[in-house]
Amino acid sequence: MADTDALTFPPVDLAPDEELVRAVPMVPLVRDAVRLARWTGVREVTEGGLLTDDDAATAVRELGLEARWLRLLWIVAVNGRLIEITKAGARPGPAAAHDLLEFWDGVVMDVLDRTDEGLTGSGVIDEHLTEILATIYSVRSGMPVAALASGIVQAHEVGCQARPGELRRLRMTLPAELADALALLEYCGLIEPAAELVRLTPLGVWAVRRDLLREGHDAPSLHEVAGFAELGAAELIEAMLAGRASSSVATLWLERRIPEDAARELVKIAASGNAAQRGTAGTILEELGPEAEPAVREALAEPMMWRYAAAWLGVRDLEAPALGEGDGAWVAVDTLAALLYIGSGGESVGQIDMLGEDLRTLVPEMGRTDHPDALAVLEMLGRHHPDVVIAKSARKTAMKVRSRHA
């Protein structure tokens, strides 16, 4: 995906459309919007197209609505065409939506669009609401409320550079604010409580996924990726490199295999394949935990794979051989060599920021590695890297490598 900010989410099991359609009218927010529209009938409104203060107070009293949510209900009713606003005032809309799922998508967009207006009553939660929903979406079995609160504090600290004093106040006020926000999201039909957990409703899963796709993220359904889960490791990696399968497929592929067996398949491809295949296999391997240790440890005997195996073991605090400076240069060559095998070396080399300023010191070291693609990578950097210092250093190092080979 071209957007470097795009995220990958695990495949989700969507409820059947018929079940979702039946659920839409049962959402408390939708039900109250319909009630409000019927109550409104034909009525004068303000210049801004809202109920007058007197009518708003009467609607809250007679319909038993929460006053703080009346504006949201009105917006949902108007945007969902349950109510029409004309020069003469409000009147009944053109009837129920023909496509209830599209209507529901609009309802959720109306909800999320209100965060700038203080939707939940918490500025911090409003600021991070889409992240909160995406986090809950990622955990299919449900997420502990305490863990969700901790994640919000961390996101605010990192994303907004909050100071210690602000974080202390937030930790004190957040539990109550989060409880109110979750009550609103439950009223809106997006979440449902489950003991000490919070999870998305089937309609919530559908709507959050639609929003993620709209933002350019990789959020497949189980139906879309089920076929890829039955492939062998080589076929899966080929499909991912060709763009036929997204990286989210790997999660489902791993779930259907014994971790050690899956790791052994991936190591075999990585040890004998090219840099692009090795990089893709390595990305999938990163999703496995210590239970895959025996297979990864076997990879320490593979010349093209041992450095990755050592890093994998080390990250998990397992015994592993130490990597030296020369090994870092070898991995840098391998990382960049992947571009040569997916046919995007010239176009993409300037966008490689995973190595950043390190390339200035790594380029001379690259020429001293025994990586089979070292010369090709140096030539690629020399021709295409936008940093003139790095490009010049790469050309100089490539010339030394050619001389040594000659």
Buried (B, 14 or more C-beta within 10 A) or exposed (E): EEEEEBBBBBBBEBBEEEEBBEBBEEBEBBEBBBBBBEBBEEBEBEEEBBBEEEBBEEBBEEBEBEEEBBBBBBBBBBBBBBBBBEEEBBBBBEEEBEEBBEBBBBBBBBBBEBBEEEBBEBEBBBBBBBEBBBBBBBBBEBBEBEBBBEBBBEBBBEEEEBEEEBBEEBEEEBEEBBEBBBBBBBBBBBBBEEEEBBBBBBBBBBBBBBBBEEBEBBBBBEEBBBEBBEBEBBEBBBBBBEEEBBBBBBBBBBEEBEBBEBBBBBBBBBBEBBBBBBBBBBBBBEBBEEEBBEBBBBBBEBEBBBBBBBBBBBEBEEEBEEBEEBBBBBBBBBBBBBBBBBEEBEEBBEEBEEBEEEBEEBBBBBBBBEBEBBBBBBBBBBBBBEBEEBBBBBBBBBBEBEEEEE
